[in-house]
Amino acid sequence: MKILITGVAGFIGSNLAKKIIERGDTLIGIDNLSYGTIRNLEPFINHPNFTFIQGDLANPLLLNQTHSDIVVHLASQKIPRYTSALRTLEENYLMLRNVIHKCLQDKSKIVFSSTSDVYGKNPEVPFNEESNLVLGPTSVKRWAYASSKLIGEQLIIANHDEFDMKYTIMRFFGSYGPNQNTTWWGGPQAVFIQNILEGKPIEVHGDGLQTRTFTYVDDTVQGIMKCIYEEKSENDIFNIASDPDEEVCIKDLAYKIWDLMNDRGSIPDIKLIPYSNFGKYEDVLRRVPDITKIKTMLGYKPAYKLEEGLKITIKWQKELFKK
Ligand SMILES: NC(=O)c1ccc[n+]([C@@H]2O[C@H](COP(=O)([O-])OP(=O)(O)OC[C@H]3O[C@@H](n4cnc5c(N)ncnc54)[C@H](O)[C@@H]3O)[C@@H](O)[C@H]2O)c1
């Protein structure tokens, strides 16, 4: 089997690439290194089954030099907290349009990384794949990310309906672990660990009472592997997440990470960053997954509890910090 990963030098892409190469499949990886790093590719960059292409997927000619059975499309702009909504909308659309064009040409399947952010402000948790998608007003630029992923899901399903393009859509719930970007781009675990390593206050956005259900990256990758290799995943949508009882509020996450990195009984300095710092902003108050579908249909079984995943991630980030 020949697989192409877009965004291979990023967090999830590099962890996934390692697993696919270990399995013995041939892999082409593309990245423009805007957020990913060559460091993430180092363990396998010279492997005979791996080819790396550095380039911008918004360029319609880039994919001409590739051919694969499956394209795992991970390259993406994210929530524009510190970045541009226009870039999120335009780049995500252009990249996906080029990837779809290539999949139709090669008759390959697309495995698309959508996000739990598409469930938005729906107050009815847990979210299953048929739940309503409740976004806020378009004047709030953070919804540009979820909107771009929703257009993506719709485009893919429309191309399936009209041209029989095969697909699997994956909705990830906050993944963390080794190779994560150590800025806000990488999520709260990355920032909190980095703040503590640098001896700075822990920066928590909002009041910290918003909840998330985080997924250790090996579990995220386990879910993606099911979506690549299990035939039953074809032409369907799956949440990829931890069990719903892993829900945690962001402030408690900060305390948990502090406790794992410091002496018992010491108290962290938590700095609340008001949402108004990001302009007109809205957050999701509770984000809880229902993973019944991927468990029952594809045999997915998350293996990591939050504390276990955090310990591995902290160890990795500490070593990176020392370099
Ligand atoms: N990490 C999470 O918790 C999470 C949650 C929900 C959804 N997702 C989705 O999963 C995917 C992977 O996320 P990640 O955390 O690994 O992100 P990441 O930023 O670490 O990886 C994405 C990679 O894509 C590359 N890239 C971006 N634009 C590109 C372009 N125009 N051309 C070529 N390469 C480009 C970046 O350099 C980066 O290496 C994304 O689509 C993201 O939206 C991630």
The ligand as a Tripos MOL2 file, in Angstrom:
@<TRIPOS>MOLECULE
LIG
   44    48     1     0     0
SMALL
NO_CHARGES

@<TRIPOS>ATOM
      1 N1         -3.6250   18.4440   17.4270 N.am      1 LIG1
      2 C1         -4.9080   18.4300   17.7570 C.2       1 LIG1
      3 O1         -5.2650   18.3320   18.9230 O.2       1 LIG1
      4 C2         -5.9680   18.5200   16.6920 C.ar      1 LIG1
      5 C3         -7.3020   18.5950   17.0820 C.ar      1 LIG1
      6 C4         -8.2870   18.6720   16.1000 C.ar      1 LIG1
      7 C5         -7.9290   18.6450   14.7750 C.ar      1 LIG1
      8 N2         -6.6120   18.5990   14.4210 N.ar      1 LIG1
      9 C6         -6.2680   18.5820   13.0030 C.3       1 LIG1
     10 O2         -5.3070   17.5630   12.7870 O.3       1 LIG1
     11 C7         -4.3710   17.9610   11.7900 C.3       1 LIG1
     12 C8         -2.9530   17.8340   12.3060 C.3       1 LIG1
     13 O3         -2.8180   18.6320   13.4670 O.3       1 LIG1
     14 P1         -1.4040   18.8450   14.1770 P.3       1 LIG1
     15 O4         -1.6870   19.1980   15.5730 O.co2     1 LIG1
     16 O5         -0.4900   17.7400   13.8510 O.co2     1 LIG1
     17 O6         -0.9350   20.1830   13.4430 O.3       1 LIG1
     18 P2          0.5460   20.6580   13.0730 P.3       1 LIG1
     19 O7          0.4660   22.1180   12.7980 O.co2     1 LIG1
     20 O8          1.5320   20.1790   14.0650 O.co2     1 LIG1
     21 O9          0.7930   19.8800   11.6950 O.3       1 LIG1
     22 C9          0.3020   20.3530   10.4650 C.3       1 LIG1
     23 C10         1.4400   20.4020    9.4860 C.3       1 LIG1
     24 O10         0.9600   20.9230    8.2390 O.3       1 LIG1
     25 C11         1.9810   21.7310    7.6700 C.3       1 LIG1
     26 N3          1.3600   22.6790    6.7400 N.ar      1 LIG1
     27 C12         0.5050   23.6880    7.0540 C.ar      1 LIG1
     28 N4          0.1740   24.3640    5.9440 N.ar      1 LIG1
     29 C13         0.7910   23.7590    4.9050 C.ar      1 LIG1
     30 C14         0.8440   24.0030    3.5110 C.ar      1 LIG1
     31 N5          0.1950   25.0380    2.9490 N.pl3     1 LIG1
     32 N6          1.5690   23.1750    2.7260 N.ar      1 LIG1
     33 C15         2.2650   22.1340    3.2830 C.ar      1 LIG1
     34 N7          2.2570   21.8610    4.6060 N.ar      1 LIG1
     35 C16         1.5380   22.6700    5.4020 C.ar      1 LIG1
     36 C17         2.6470   22.4100    8.8510 C.3       1 LIG1
     37 O11         3.9660   22.8320    8.5900 O.3       1 LIG1
     38 C18         2.5900   21.3190    9.9290 C.3       1 LIG1
     39 O12         3.7900   20.5690    9.9490 O.3       1 LIG1
     40 C19        -4.7870   19.3690   11.3880 C.3       1 LIG1
     41 O13        -5.5970   19.2710   10.2460 O.3       1 LIG1
     42 C20        -5.6040   19.8710   12.5580 C.3       1 LIG1
     43 O14        -6.5470   20.8250   12.1400 O.3       1 LIG1
     44 C21        -5.6300   18.5340   15.3510 C.ar      1 LIG1
@<TRIPOS>BOND
     1     1     2 1
     2     2     3 2
     3     2     4 1
     4     4     5 ar
     5     4    44 ar
     6     5     6 ar
     7     6     7 ar
     8     7     8 ar
     9     8     9 1
    10     8    44 ar
    11     9    10 1
    12     9    42 1
    13    10    11 1
    14    11    12 1
    15    11    40 1
    16    12    13 1
    17    13    14 1
    18    14    15 2
    19    14    16 1
    20    14    17 1
    21    17    18 1
    22    18    19 2
    23    18    20 1
    24    18    21 1
    25    21    22 1
    26    22    23 1
    27    23    24 1
    28    23    38 1
    29    24    25 1
    30    25    26 1
    31    25    36 1
    32    26    27 ar
    33    26    35 ar
    34    27    28 ar
    35    28    29 ar
    36    29    30 ar
    37    29    35 ar
    38    30    31 1
    39    30    32 ar
    40    32    33 ar
    41    33    34 ar
    42    34    35 ar
    43    36    37 1
    44    36    38 1
    45    38    39 1
    46    40    41 1
    47    40    42 1
    48    42    43 1
@<TRIPOS>SUBSTRUCTURE
     1 LIG1         1 GROUP 0 **** ****
